[in-house]
Each structure stands twice: as structure tokens, then as C-alpha cells.
Amino acid sequence: MNKQVKIFIIALLMALLQACGGNDESTAKVDTSSPDGAMLSAINALKNNDIKALMQASMSKTDYDKSVAEFEKAKTSPSESDKAQFAQMMGMLTADGAEDQLMAMATPQLEQMRAQLPMLLMMGKGMASQAIESSAEIPTEQKETVTKTANALMDFVSNNDILSEEVTRKAISAAVNTAKSLDMKSLDQLQNMSFDDAMGKASLVMGGVKDVLNVYGISLDDVLSSVKISDVDNQGETAVMKVAYDFLGQSFTQNVKMHKKDGQWLSDK
């Protein structure tokens, strides 16, 4: 995908990066002048599917303003390829009888996928571990936690029938409902959208992603609600804190580094 589509779904990507913890008070006001308060602000925004607020909490003002400017520049010139891909996807998801049509397409593949899944999962653990260990993007101190999280997810998949026809239909239904709620047929509609309007659409997508994951028994909101932040070491311009959270019945803990940029606390990437 090209830049304009990436910008449109930037909030979803950021949400995935931020999905490491949360708190029970999703509407509570927090003090963002502290490193832990800044993280809780981002978590609250994610829990509320508020993508604009998530971006503001996760990016410096300079970077946020740059993203807005990039969106305004890119939205006027979607490529013909991106237009065609988007129109095809939305056409399939919003057509009359879309759920039945998509289910008919998926059903023949389910049996084959069920037969292949055990081998894929067995191979996947080793491949995921190697990829995480060799990744320059994941901080060394976080690699163990990331590996454990990936293994927990694969164990969950192996112990649950996520490829049943019943589950698949519910997931398709959630995706169809989300697509219809967007009320978008073409990327050309982006041209008449403000950045706030586009982020509102991205918020609907985030809610839809949660709905689909819930069908499979994975609740991001439960993960967000389980977070506990402790041992905050604030050095003025940098900070380190311990973040503990639960995921698929297992508990995880990792140290998170923060830094100040433009007077705002942000997590290190």
C-alpha cells in the first residue's frame, strides 16, 4: 500500500504497538506530566478506541503535526492501484448478502487450514523466536517478553478451535458490520475528509478489530485493564518503569523506557 492508505490506518498500527497494558479507569483523567501518567493516557485512548487521542499521547507535537500535514498532502492523490484494492475490499464486505458470500468463500479452505495448523504452529514457535532474537527493532531487554507473548498466542490457537465454521462466521459478521459502519465505498472520499474525520473512521476500524478478536476469545480490553505500572524511575528527561499485564491467562512483566520530547513523555521505540 502507498502512503495515503498507510496514513489512514496509522492509528491501527500504533494501537498494535501500544497494546501492552492498560487500566480499569478508561475514562479517568491522568497526569501526563509524569511518565506513567503519559503511558496511561495512551492506554486509555486505546481502550476507548480514540485514535486521535492515542496519536496525540504517543507522538510529540512536532511528529503529530507532521502526520496531519502528510495526511492532508497525500489524501488528494491515491494511486489507481490503491483505489482498486480499497473498492474491491469494501465492495465484498458491504454487498447484499456479504456474510453468506464470504462464508461460502471461506468454508472450503477451513478444513485444509485445520489440517495444516498444527505443523504451522510447531514451526512457528521456532521461527518467531529466531525472528525476535535477530530483530534490531525490538530492544534486547524486551525480547524475552515478546517471545513469551508470541508463544502464549500460539499455544492459545493450538488449544482452541479458531477455525470452526461457527467462529469464522461470527468473525466475518464482525468485519462486515465494521465495514458498513465506515460508510466508505472509495478512497476518493478521503479528499473531502478532515484529519479528524479520518481518525474517526480509524477509530471505527479499531473497534472492529477488537470485535473480531473477541470472537476468537482474545480481548484487548481485558489486557488493557490488567496493566500495573510500578517502580517508576524518573530521571527528569528519561525514565524507566515496570509494566505488568495479563495475556491469555499468563502474566508478563517488562521494563519500559520513556523519554521527553518537546516536553512530552513518550515511550522509546
BALOBA-1460 file (C-alpha; in Angstrom, 3 decimals):
// residues 269
<rec num="1" residu="m" x="0.000" y="0.000" z="0.000"/>
<rec num="2" residu="n" x="1.097" y="3.567" z="-0.612"/>
<rec num="3" residu="k" x="1.370" y="6.475" z="1.761"/>
<rec num="4" residu="q" x="-2.231" y="7.663" z="1.788"/>
<rec num="5" residu="v" x="-3.562" y="4.264" z="2.850"/>
<rec num="6" residu="k" x="-0.804" y="3.890" z="5.432"/>
<rec num="7" residu="i" x="-1.727" y="7.249" z="6.915"/>
<rec num="8" residu="f" x="-5.392" y="6.272" z="7.014"/>
<rec num="9" residu="i" x="-4.588" y="3.159" z="9.076"/>
<rec num="10" residu="i" x="-1.660" y="4.620" z="11.044"/>
<rec num="11" residu="a" x="-3.757" y="4.583" z="14.172"/>
<rec num="12" residu="l" x="-4.329" y="0.853" z="13.866"/>
<rec num="13" residu="l" x="-0.609" y="0.193" z="13.570"/>
<rec num="14" residu="m" x="0.115" y="2.392" z="16.556"/>
<rec num="15" residu="a" x="-2.573" y="0.618" z="18.510"/>
<rec num="16" residu="l" x="-0.871" y="-2.703" z="17.947"/>
<rec num="17" residu="l" x="2.417" y="-1.257" z="19.145"/>
<rec num="18" residu="q" x="0.756" y="0.146" z="22.239"/>
<rec num="19" residu="a" x="-1.272" y="-2.959" z="23.150"/>
<rec num="20" residu="c" x="0.916" y="-3.957" z="26.062"/>
<rec num="21" residu="g" x="-1.175" y="-2.781" z="29.005"/>
<rec num="22" residu="g" x="-3.958" y="-0.594" z="30.395"/>
<rec num="23" residu="n" x="-6.017" y="0.260" z="33.446"/>
<rec num="24" residu="d" x="-9.561" y="-0.133" z="34.682"/>
<rec num="25" residu="e" x="-10.400" y="3.560" z="34.629"/>
<rec num="26" residu="s" x="-10.571" y="4.071" z="30.883"/>
<rec num="27" residu="t" x="-12.259" y="7.455" z="31.221"/>
<rec num="28" residu="a" x="-10.187" y="8.700" z="34.137"/>
<rec num="29" residu="k" x="-8.099" y="11.834" z="33.805"/>
<rec num="30" residu="v" x="-4.413" y="11.203" z="34.294"/>
<rec num="31" residu="d" x="-1.459" y="13.472" z="34.889"/>
<rec num="32" residu="t" x="0.504" y="13.314" z="31.646"/>
<rec num="33" residu="s" x="3.376" y="15.305" z="33.168"/>
<rec num="34" residu="s" x="4.614" y="12.027" z="34.687"/>
<rec num="35" residu="p" x="5.971" y="9.145" z="32.575"/>
<rec num="36" residu="d" x="3.480" y="6.629" z="33.948"/>
<rec num="37" residu="g" x="0.632" y="9.112" z="33.515"/>
<rec num="38" residu="a" x="1.632" y="9.648" z="29.888"/>
<rec num="39" residu="m" x="1.517" y="5.923" z="29.228"/>
<rec num="40" residu="l" x="-1.842" y="5.562" z="30.959"/>
<rec num="41" residu="s" x="-3.180" y="8.392" z="28.799"/>
<rec num="42" residu="a" x="-2.245" y="6.464" z="25.648"/>
<rec num="43" residu="i" x="-3.704" y="3.277" z="27.088"/>
<rec num="44" residu="n" x="-6.974" y="4.995" z="27.988"/>
<rec num="45" residu="a" x="-7.254" y="6.345" z="24.446"/>
<rec num="46" residu="l" x="-6.709" y="2.871" z="23.037"/>
<rec num="47" residu="k" x="-9.258" y="1.352" z="25.365"/>
<rec num="48" residu="n" x="-11.776" y="3.977" z="24.220"/>
<rec num="49" residu="n" x="-10.879" y="3.406" z="20.532"/>
<rec num="50" residu="d" x="-9.955" y="7.099" z="20.373"/>
<rec num="51" residu="i" x="-7.278" y="7.029" z="17.688"/>
<rec num="52" residu="k" x="-6.695" y="10.768" z="17.530"/>
<rec num="53" residu="a" x="-6.109" y="10.886" z="21.287"/>
<rec num="54" residu="l" x="-3.851" y="7.829" z="21.024"/>
<rec num="55" residu="m" x="-1.704" y="9.549" z="18.410"/>
<rec num="56" residu="q" x="-1.505" y="12.730" z="20.463"/>
<rec num="57" residu="a" x="-0.464" y="10.737" z="23.530"/>
<rec num="58" residu="s" x="2.032" y="8.577" z="21.629"/>
<rec num="59" residu="m" x="3.703" y="11.207" z="19.457"/>
<rec num="60" residu="s" x="5.431" y="14.516" z="20.086"/>
<rec num="61" residu="k" x="3.519" y="17.583" z="18.919"/>
<rec num="62" residu="t" x="6.062" y="18.025" z="16.134"/>
<rec num="63" residu="d" x="5.570" y="14.477" z="14.875"/>
<rec num="64" residu="y" x="1.798" y="14.686" z="15.266"/>
<rec num="65" residu="d" x="1.623" y="17.919" z="13.269"/>
<rec num="66" residu="k" x="3.828" y="16.315" z="10.620"/>
<rec num="67" residu="s" x="1.415" y="13.354" z="10.369"/>
<rec num="68" residu="v" x="-1.513" y="15.733" z="9.907"/>
<rec num="69" residu="a" x="0.355" y="17.611" z="7.184"/>
<rec num="70" residu="e" x="1.305" y="14.355" z="5.433"/>
<rec num="71" residu="f" x="-2.313" y="13.227" z="5.514"/>
<rec num="72" residu="e" x="-3.555" y="16.484" z="4.007"/>
<rec num="73" residu="k" x="-0.946" y="16.237" z="1.240"/>
<rec num="74" residu="a" x="-1.437" y="12.548" z="0.476"/>
<rec num="75" residu="k" x="-5.218" y="12.283" z="0.629"/>
<rec num="76" residu="t" x="-5.690" y="14.104" z="-2.673"/>
<rec num="77" residu="s" x="-3.743" y="11.636" z="-4.797"/>
<rec num="78" residu="p" x="-4.499" y="7.972" z="-4.081"/>
<rec num="79" residu="s" x="-2.993" y="5.663" z="-6.695"/>
<rec num="80" residu="e" x="-5.241" y="3.787" z="-9.086"/>
<rec num="81" residu="s" x="-3.966" y="0.531" z="-7.577"/>
<rec num="82" residu="d" x="-4.909" y="1.571" z="-4.046"/>
<rec num="83" residu="k" x="-8.301" y="2.795" z="-5.249"/>
<rec num="84" residu="a" x="-8.994" y="-0.534" z="-6.918"/>
<rec num="85" residu="q" x="-7.884" y="-2.578" z="-3.896"/>
<rec num="86" residu="f" x="-9.964" y="-0.495" z="-1.494"/>
<rec num="87" residu="a" x="-13.058" y="-0.562" z="-3.708"/>
<rec num="88" residu="q" x="-12.797" y="-4.334" z="-4.143"/>
<rec num="89" residu="m" x="-12.405" y="-4.944" z="-0.413"/>
<rec num="90" residu="m" x="-15.242" y="-2.636" z="0.610"/>
<rec num="91" residu="g" x="-17.452" y="-3.958" z="-2.176"/>
<rec num="92" residu="m" x="-17.063" y="-7.517" z="-0.883"/>
<rec num="93" residu="l" x="-17.693" y="-6.506" z="2.732"/>
<rec num="94" residu="t" x="-20.712" y="-4.272" z="2.146"/>
<rec num="95" residu="a" x="-22.549" y="-6.091" z="-0.661"/>
<rec num="96" residu="d" x="-26.009" y="-7.501" z="-0.058"/>
<rec num="97" residu="g" x="-25.562" y="-10.955" z="1.421"/>
<rec num="98" residu="a" x="-21.862" y="-10.266" z="2.074"/>
<rec num="99" residu="e" x="-21.722" y="-12.503" z="5.135"/>
<rec num="100" residu="d" x="-23.076" y="-15.531" z="3.272"/>
<rec num="101" residu="q" x="-20.884" y="-14.880" z="0.237"/>
<rec num="102" residu="l" x="-17.714" y="-14.550" z="2.295"/>
<rec num="103" residu="m" x="-18.597" y="-17.598" z="4.340"/>
<rec num="104" residu="a" x="-19.064" y="-19.594" z="1.139"/>
<rec num="105" residu="m" x="-15.599" y="-18.495" z="0.032"/>
<rec num="106" residu="a" x="-14.011" y="-19.367" z="3.382"/>
<rec num="107" residu="t" x="-15.658" y="-22.723" z="4.086"/>
<rec num="108" residu="p" x="-13.706" y="-24.845" z="1.541"/>
<rec num="109" residu="q" x="-10.437" y="-23.544" z="2.982"/>
<rec num="110" residu="l" x="-11.219" y="-24.211" z="6.637"/>
<rec num="111" residu="e" x="-10.676" y="-27.976" z="6.525"/>
<rec num="112" residu="q" x="-7.367" y="-27.581" z="4.734"/>
<rec num="113" residu="m" x="-6.239" y="-24.903" z="7.181"/>
<rec num="114" residu="r" x="-7.236" y="-27.049" z="10.164"/>
<rec num="115" residu="a" x="-5.075" y="-29.886" z="8.828"/>
<rec num="116" residu="q" x="-2.085" y="-27.599" z="8.328"/>
<rec num="117" residu="l" x="-2.382" y="-25.567" z="11.524"/>
<rec num="118" residu="p" x="-0.597" y="-27.952" z="13.973"/>
<rec num="119" residu="m" x="2.506" y="-28.123" z="11.774"/>
<rec num="120" residu="l" x="2.449" y="-24.373" z="11.172"/>
<rec num="121" residu="l" x="2.252" y="-23.699" z="14.900"/>
<rec num="122" residu="m" x="5.069" y="-26.107" z="15.682"/>
<rec num="123" residu="m" x="7.291" y="-24.453" z="13.092"/>
<rec num="124" residu="g" x="6.016" y="-21.005" z="14.031"/>
<rec num="125" residu="k" x="7.389" y="-21.039" z="17.555"/>
<rec num="126" residu="g" x="10.931" y="-21.618" z="16.394"/>
<rec num="127" residu="m" x="10.655" y="-19.150" z="13.541"/>
<rec num="128" residu="a" x="9.114" y="-16.483" z="15.754"/>
<rec num="129" residu="s" x="11.794" y="-16.942" z="18.407"/>
<rec num="130" residu="q" x="14.565" y="-16.598" z="15.839"/>
<rec num="131" residu="a" x="12.957" y="-13.577" z="14.205"/>
<rec num="132" residu="i" x="12.501" y="-11.811" z="17.542"/>
<rec num="133" residu="e" x="16.030" y="-12.597" z="18.675"/>
<rec num="134" residu="s" x="17.566" y="-11.282" z="15.460"/>
<rec num="135" residu="s" x="15.340" y="-8.210" z="15.186"/>
<rec num="136" residu="a" x="17.074" y="-4.860" z="15.526"/>
<rec num="137" residu="e" x="13.693" y="-3.182" z="16.068"/>
<rec num="138" residu="i" x="12.948" y="-4.922" z="19.380"/>
<rec num="139" residu="p" x="15.035" y="-3.740" z="22.368"/>
<rec num="140" residu="t" x="17.160" y="-6.504" z="23.848"/>
<rec num="141" residu="e" x="15.523" y="-6.195" z="27.256"/>
<rec num="142" residu="q" x="12.066" y="-6.740" z="25.715"/>
<rec num="143" residu="k" x="12.843" y="-9.748" z="23.512"/>
<rec num="144" residu="e" x="12.117" y="-12.331" z="26.202"/>
<rec num="145" residu="t" x="8.698" y="-10.841" z="26.919"/>
<rec num="146" residu="v" x="7.858" y="-10.549" z="23.218"/>
<rec num="147" residu="t" x="8.847" y="-14.186" z="22.693"/>
<rec num="148" residu="k" x="6.721" y="-15.329" z="25.639"/>
<rec num="149" residu="t" x="3.768" y="-13.330" z="24.330"/>
<rec num="150" residu="a" x="4.090" y="-14.853" z="20.860"/>
<rec num="151" residu="n" x="4.310" y="-18.347" z="22.357"/>
<rec num="152" residu="a" x="1.253" y="-17.692" z="24.527"/>
<rec num="153" residu="l" x="-0.698" y="-16.667" z="21.439"/>
<rec num="154" residu="m" x="0.349" y="-19.777" z="19.523"/>
<rec num="155" residu="d" x="-0.486" y="-22.005" z="22.491"/>
<rec num="156" residu="f" x="-3.899" y="-20.385" z="22.680"/>
<rec num="157" residu="v" x="-4.510" y="-21.005" z="18.980"/>
<rec num="158" residu="s" x="-3.453" y="-24.639" z="19.282"/>
<rec num="159" residu="n" x="-5.843" y="-25.213" z="22.197"/>
<rec num="160" residu="n" x="-8.891" y="-23.519" z="20.679"/>
<rec num="161" residu="d" x="-10.880" y="-24.298" z="17.563"/>
<rec num="162" residu="i" x="-10.489" y="-20.884" z="15.973"/>
<rec num="163" residu="l" x="-11.151" y="-22.337" z="12.508"/>
<rec num="164" residu="s" x="-14.600" y="-23.703" z="13.210"/>
<rec num="165" residu="e" x="-17.367" y="-22.610" z="10.866"/>
<rec num="166" residu="e" x="-19.262" y="-21.031" z="13.765"/>
<rec num="167" residu="v" x="-16.318" y="-18.882" z="14.833"/>
<rec num="168" residu="t" x="-15.455" y="-17.984" z="11.248"/>
<rec num="169" residu="r" x="-18.988" y="-16.799" z="10.528"/>
<rec num="170" residu="k" x="-19.014" y="-14.639" z="13.662"/>
<rec num="171" residu="a" x="-15.663" y="-13.113" z="12.692"/>
<rec num="172" residu="i" x="-16.907" y="-12.402" z="9.175"/>
<rec num="173" residu="s" x="-20.052" y="-10.847" z="10.610"/>
<rec num="174" residu="a" x="-17.971" y="-8.543" z="12.836"/>
<rec num="175" residu="a" x="-15.821" y="-7.495" z="9.875"/>
<rec num="176" residu="v" x="-18.869" y="-6.873" z="7.687"/>
<rec num="177" residu="n" x="-20.540" y="-4.758" z="10.366"/>
<rec num="178" residu="t" x="-17.386" y="-2.689" z="10.782"/>
<rec num="179" residu="a" x="-17.034" y="-2.109" z="7.041"/>
<rec num="180" residu="k" x="-20.646" y="-0.981" z="6.780"/>
<rec num="181" residu="s" x="-20.207" y="1.398" z="9.708"/>
<rec num="182" residu="l" x="-17.394" y="3.176" z="7.826"/>
<rec num="183" residu="d" x="-19.825" y="4.238" z="5.085"/>
<rec num="184" residu="m" x="-16.990" y="4.380" z="2.551"/>
<rec num="185" residu="k" x="-17.029" y="2.981" z="-0.981"/>
<rec num="186" residu="s" x="-13.971" y="4.693" z="-2.459"/>
<rec num="187" residu="l" x="-10.668" y="6.229" z="-1.396"/>
<rec num="188" residu="d" x="-11.776" y="9.318" z="-3.286"/>
<rec num="189" residu="q" x="-13.944" y="10.079" z="-0.247"/>
<rec num="190" residu="l" x="-10.749" y="10.834" z="1.664"/>
<rec num="191" residu="q" x="-10.374" y="14.007" z="-0.358"/>
<rec num="192" residu="n" x="-13.354" y="15.555" z="1.419"/>
<rec num="193" residu="m" x="-12.307" y="14.343" z="4.882"/>
<rec num="194" residu="s" x="-10.532" y="16.338" z="7.523"/>
<rec num="195" residu="f" x="-7.833" y="14.612" z="9.541"/>
<rec num="196" residu="d" x="-10.272" y="14.391" z="12.444"/>
<rec num="197" residu="d" x="-12.858" y="12.724" z="10.196"/>
<rec num="198" residu="a" x="-10.288" y="10.172" z="9.022"/>
<rec num="199" residu="m" x="-9.231" y="9.420" z="12.585"/>
<rec num="200" residu="g" x="-12.884" y="8.910" z="13.435"/>
<rec num="201" residu="k" x="-13.016" y="6.245" z="10.702"/>
<rec num="202" residu="a" x="-9.800" y="4.719" z="12.061"/>
<rec num="203" residu="s" x="-11.433" y="4.557" z="15.495"/>
<rec num="204" residu="l" x="-14.269" y="2.531" z="13.993"/>
<rec num="205" residu="v" x="-11.672" y="0.181" z="12.481"/>
<rec num="206" residu="m" x="-10.001" y="-0.218" z="15.876"/>
<rec num="207" residu="g" x="-13.326" y="-1.117" z="17.434"/>
<rec num="208" residu="g" x="-13.922" y="-3.597" z="14.633"/>
<rec num="209" residu="v" x="-10.533" y="-5.222" z="15.158"/>
<rec num="210" residu="k" x="-11.415" y="-5.682" z="18.825"/>
<rec num="211" residu="d" x="-14.771" y="-7.200" z="17.862"/>
<rec num="212" residu="v" x="-13.112" y="-9.716" z="15.544"/>
<rec num="213" residu="l" x="-10.505" y="-10.648" z="18.155"/>
<rec num="214" residu="n" x="-13.256" y="-11.058" z="20.751"/>
<rec num="215" residu="v" x="-14.868" y="-13.656" z="18.508"/>
<rec num="216" residu="y" x="-11.666" y="-15.672" z="18.753"/>
<rec num="217" residu="g" x="-11.560" y="-15.293" z="22.534"/>
<rec num="218" residu="i" x="-8.898" y="-12.591" z="22.652"/>
<rec num="219" residu="s" x="-9.914" y="-9.404" z="24.460"/>
<rec num="220" residu="l" x="-7.573" y="-6.455" z="24.044"/>
<rec num="221" residu="d" x="-9.634" y="-4.543" z="26.579"/>
<rec num="222" residu="d" x="-9.002" y="-7.271" z="29.163"/>
<rec num="223" residu="v" x="-5.274" y="-6.925" z="28.505"/>
<rec num="224" residu="l" x="-5.542" y="-3.162" z="28.843"/>
<rec num="225" residu="s" x="-7.469" y="-3.474" z="32.084"/>
<rec num="226" residu="s" x="-4.896" y="-5.794" z="33.644"/>
<rec num="227" residu="v" x="-1.884" y="-3.490" z="33.477"/>
<rec num="228" residu="k" x="0.005" y="-2.459" z="36.559"/>
<rec num="229" residu="i" x="2.756" y="0.168" z="36.421"/>
<rec num="230" residu="s" x="5.318" y="0.257" z="39.207"/>
<rec num="231" residu="d" x="8.920" y="1.096" z="40.083"/>
<rec num="232" residu="v" x="8.914" y="4.348" z="38.129"/>
<rec num="233" residu="d" x="12.460" y="5.771" z="37.983"/>
<rec num="234" residu="n" x="12.117" y="9.356" z="36.721"/>
<rec num="235" residu="q" x="15.451" y="10.968" z="35.845"/>
<rec num="236" residu="g" x="13.968" y="14.207" z="34.544"/>
<rec num="237" residu="e" x="14.344" y="13.699" z="30.788"/>
<rec num="238" residu="t" x="14.335" y="9.893" z="30.777"/>
<rec num="239" residu="a" x="12.535" y="7.291" z="32.851"/>
<rec num="240" residu="v" x="12.211" y="3.552" z="33.284"/>
<rec num="241" residu="m" x="9.209" y="1.761" z="34.746"/>
<rec num="242" residu="k" x="7.929" y="-1.762" z="35.160"/>
<rec num="243" residu="v" x="4.771" y="-2.722" z="33.277"/>
<rec num="244" residu="a" x="2.967" y="-5.923" z="34.248"/>
<rec num="245" residu="y" x="-0.057" y="-7.270" z="32.393"/>
<rec num="246" residu="d" x="-2.020" y="-10.451" z="31.743"/>
<rec num="247" residu="f" x="-2.460" y="-12.010" z="28.327"/>
<rec num="248" residu="l" x="-4.329" y="-15.241" z="27.587"/>
<rec num="249" residu="g" x="-4.088" y="-16.465" z="31.167"/>
<rec num="250" residu="q" x="-0.400" y="-15.690" z="31.591"/>
<rec num="251" residu="s" x="1.313" y="-12.817" z="33.390"/>
<rec num="252" residu="f" x="4.048" y="-10.749" z="31.804"/>
<rec num="253" residu="t" x="6.404" y="-8.089" z="33.071"/>
<rec num="254" residu="q" x="8.768" y="-5.848" z="31.185"/>
<rec num="255" residu="n" x="10.690" y="-2.652" z="31.706"/>
<rec num="256" residu="v" x="9.572" y="0.257" z="29.549"/>
<rec num="257" residu="k" x="11.849" y="3.187" z="28.806"/>
<rec num="258" residu="m" x="10.437" y="6.681" z="28.361"/>
<rec num="259" residu="h" x="11.941" y="9.953" z="27.195"/>
<rec num="260" residu="k" x="10.850" y="13.551" z="26.902"/>
<rec num="261" residu="k" x="10.444" y="15.236" z="23.540"/>
<rec num="262" residu="d" x="9.011" y="18.721" z="23.184"/>
<rec num="263" residu="g" x="8.167" y="18.497" z="26.897"/>
<rec num="264" residu="q" x="6.066" y="15.355" z="26.416"/>
<rec num="265" residu="w" x="6.753" y="11.892" z="27.810"/>
<rec num="266" residu="l" x="6.946" y="9.237" z="25.076"/>
<rec num="267" residu="s" x="7.846" y="5.568" z="25.103"/>
<rec num="268" residu="d" x="11.099" y="4.577" z="23.414"/>
<rec num="269" residu="k" x="10.663" y="2.701" z="20.168"/>
